[in-house]
């Protein structure tokens, strides 16, 4: 949760898409580990976390393209 909050802080406070994009990778790695642990405990939590993981992958794609479009401004 701290890393997720950190990504939002970086994006909105510092307005840095590059750093946001770089920090999002470790967050996704930690989240995948969480899903693996949850798989042994609770199926519903895995399904809900999987939906959020799909959103995170889309988020990576979206912000990568946004970063590419605004490279001259950042």
HUSULLIN-V25416 format. One record per residue. RES is the residue in one letter. PHI is phi in degrees with one decimal (999 if undefined). Layout:
res->RES phi->PHI
res->RES phi->PHI
//
This chain:
res->X phi->999
res->X phi->-66.2
res->X phi->-65.8
res->X phi->-63.0
res->X phi->-64.3
res->X phi->-63.4
res->X phi->-63.3
res->X phi->-66.3
res->X phi->-61.5
res->X phi->-63.1
res->X phi->-65.6
res->X phi->-91.6
res->X phi->-83.7
res->X phi->-92.7
res->X phi->52.7
res->X phi->-116.0
res->X phi->-70.0
res->X phi->-63.6
res->X phi->-67.3
res->X phi->-58.1
res->X phi->-63.3
res->X phi->-70.5
res->X phi->-73.2
res->X phi->-68.2
res->X phi->-61.3
res->X phi->-62.4
res->X phi->-61.9
res->X phi->-65.6
res->X phi->-62.0
res->X phi->-62.5
res->X phi->-67.5
res->X phi->-65.8
res->X phi->-63.4
res->X phi->-60.5
res->X phi->-62.6
res->X phi->-63.7
res->X phi->-68.9
res->X phi->-65.6
res->X phi->-60.4
res->X phi->-83.5
res->X phi->-111.8
res->X phi->-146.1
res->X phi->-68.6
res->X phi->-61.7
res->X phi->-63.7
res->X phi->-66.2
res->X phi->-63.4
res->X phi->-65.6
res->X phi->-66.7
res->X phi->-64.1
res->X phi->-62.9
res->X phi->-66.3
res->X phi->-63.0
res->X phi->-60.9
res->X phi->-62.5
res->X phi->-63.9
res->X phi->-64.4
res->X phi->-62.1
res->X phi->-58.9
res->X phi->-60.2
res->X phi->-62.3
res->X phi->-62.8
res->X phi->-72.7
res->X phi->-63.8
res->X phi->-67.7
res->X phi->-63.9
res->X phi->-63.4
res->X phi->-63.4
res->X phi->-68.1
res->X phi->-112.2
res->X phi->-57.6
res->X phi->-70.7
res->X phi->-88.9
res->X phi->-106.4
//
